[in-house]
């Protein structure tokens, strides 16, 4: 049963990565940004990560969201500043 669940999430992950790459490849080369949303819902970002973007994703007290777009790849990251604010209040 656990193997089936892992296989399911692996297929979903690979499908989202494929959809994100296909979204960018359909654009003319000069319009490719390599970040956006798959289906307007799931964020992706294939740009090389920078220290500033990592900081903004993982520790950003000014952002009210707990789940923020990932720094690299497909999906979300956790804004630990918001988690800390919730736990300490």
DALIN-V885273 format. One record per residue. N is the residue number from 1. RES is the residue in three letters. PHI is phi in degrees with one decimal (none if undefined). Layout:
{{N | RES | PHI} {N | RES | PHI}}
This chain:
{{1 | UNK | none} {2 | UNK | -64.7} {3 | UNK | -60.9} {4 | UNK | -64.8} {5 | UNK | -65.2} {6 | UNK | -62.9} {7 | UNK | -61.9} {8 | UNK | -59.2} {9 | UNK | -68.1} {10 | UNK | -65.5} {11 | UNK | -65.0} {12 | UNK | -60.9} {13 | UNK | -61.1} {14 | UNK | -64.4} {15 | UNK | -64.0} {16 | UNK | -66.3} {17 | UNK | -62.5} {18 | UNK | -61.4} {19 | UNK | -65.0} {20 | UNK | -65.1} {21 | UNK | -64.5} {22 | UNK | -62.3} {23 | UNK | -58.2} {24 | UNK | -70.8} {25 | UNK | -69.9} {26 | UNK | -72.9} {27 | UNK | -80.6} {28 | UNK | -60.2} {29 | UNK | -53.1} {30 | UNK | -72.3} {31 | UNK | -101.6} {32 | UNK | -72.6} {33 | UNK | -109.7} {34 | UNK | 64.9} {35 | UNK | -153.0} {36 | UNK | 163.6} {37 | UNK | -132.4} {38 | UNK | -83.9} {39 | UNK | 62.8} {40 | UNK | 71.9} {41 | UNK | -123.9} {42 | UNK | -92.5} {43 | UNK | -74.5} {44 | UNK | -139.6} {45 | UNK | -154.0} {46 | UNK | -108.6} {47 | UNK | -75.5} {48 | UNK | -59.1} {49 | UNK | -66.0} {50 | UNK | -117.0} {51 | UNK | -59.4} {52 | UNK | -62.4} {53 | UNK | -67.6} {54 | UNK | -64.5} {55 | UNK | -60.2} {56 | UNK | -64.0} {57 | UNK | -79.6} {58 | UNK | -91.4} {59 | UNK | -147.8} {60 | UNK | -137.8} {61 | UNK | -61.0} {62 | UNK | -80.4} {63 | UNK | -93.1} {64 | UNK | -75.5} {65 | UNK | -83.0} {66 | UNK | -86.1} {67 | UNK | -100.9} {68 | UNK | -122.2} {69 | UNK | -55.4} {70 | UNK | -65.6} {71 | UNK | -74.8} {72 | UNK | -148.9} {73 | UNK | 110.5} {74 | UNK | -122.2} {75 | UNK | 117.6} {76 | UNK | -122.5} {77 | UNK | -116.2} {78 | UNK | -103.0} {79 | UNK | -84.5} {80 | UNK | -65.6} {81 | UNK | -63.7} {82 | UNK | -70.7} {83 | UNK | -60.5} {84 | UNK | -59.9} {85 | UNK | -63.6} {86 | UNK | -68.0} {87 | UNK | -69.5} {88 | UNK | -84.6} {89 | UNK | -92.3}}
